Amino acid sequence: MGLRVKARHIPVRLSSGAFILGSGLDKRTADEQKAAQIHGFATAAYPMLKSIDPVSFVKLLSAGEIALGAALLLPVVPTLLAGLGLTAFSAGLFGLYLRVPGMHREGSLSPTDAGLPIAKDVWLLGSGLGLVLDALTDGKPSAKAATDPS
């Protein structure tokens, strides 16, 4: 049985997987104050999360990040599945950036100083989409190749 990861996927999966896994491991030891900060930030963008206890929320977030980071790092997880997970996770981060006041300049997507740390996470969204698109088109001729008689 061969690996389900192409060599071209390894840099993206390693960099994003290690980053997300590290973030999840760091959150495992969050105290109540840190949990309240993270939860408050998340609820500013996603009010439906207000009903979840902050400590429980951070434990769930930590577990999700650990699972996603591991899925990206383990070559037995298919690229499409890992890419879908990364895309969903990073879309949530991008939603924070778009919804939390003060993250970007009024009428612009340009980040403020406060928004720069989250705006930089857009690379995760691009990486996830790249993995998904590559997995969906792997081995299929491009539209140009399919119509080009030469």
C-alpha positions, -999 to +999 in steps of 0.1 A: +000+000+000+015+033-011+013+066+007-017+088-001+005+119-002+022+133-032+057+147-028+043+181-038+019+181-009+045+174+018+057+210+023+022+224+027+011+195+049+042+197+071+042+235+076+005+239+082+001+206+102+030+215+126+017+250+131-018+239+139-007+210+160+015+233+181-013+257+185-037+230+197-011+216+222-005+251+236-043+255+242-044+223+263-030+241+293-050+273+289-062+287+323-096+302+329-084+337+320-068+326+287-098+305+279-121+335+285-099+356+261-100+331+234-137+324+238-145+362+239-126+367+207-144+338+190-179+349+202-173+384+188-173+368+153-195+338+160-222+348+187-237+313+186-206+301+206-216+322+237-236+293+251-205+272+254-185+275+286-151+292+278-130+264+293-150+238+274-148+258+242-110+260+244-107+223+252-128+215+221-108+240+200-076+224+213-088+189+205-099+200+170-065+217+163-046+186+175-067+163+153-064+186+122-026+190+128-022+153+131-043+146+100-021+170+080+011+154+093+001+117+089+006+105+053-022+079+057-048+106+057-059+113+021-049+147+008-085+156-001-097+149+035-068+168+050-073+197+026-110+199+034-102+200+071-076+227+066-099+248+044-128+246+069-106+255+098-089+284+080-122+297+066-133+300+103-101+320+110-107+342+080-143+347+093-128+360+126-107+384+106-137+397+086-162+399+115-143+411+146-142+449+147-108+465+143-091+436+125-092+454+091-094+489+078-129+503+072-140+496+037-109+475+030-095+440+035-061+456+045-053+446+081-049+469+110-020+463+133-044+443+156-056+423+126-022+414+111-016+382+132-049+368+119-047+382+084-014+363+079-034+330+084-048+335+050-019+313+038-037+284+055-068+290+035-048+291+003-029+260+013-062+241+021-078+251-012-046+241-031-047+207-015-084+202-023-081+214-059-050+193-065-067+162-050-098+167-071-079+173-104-050+148-099-045+128-130-072+146-150-063+165-181-066+203-178-095+220-197-069+234-222-053+200-228-087+184-233-097+208-260-063+215-276-059+193-307-021+197-309 
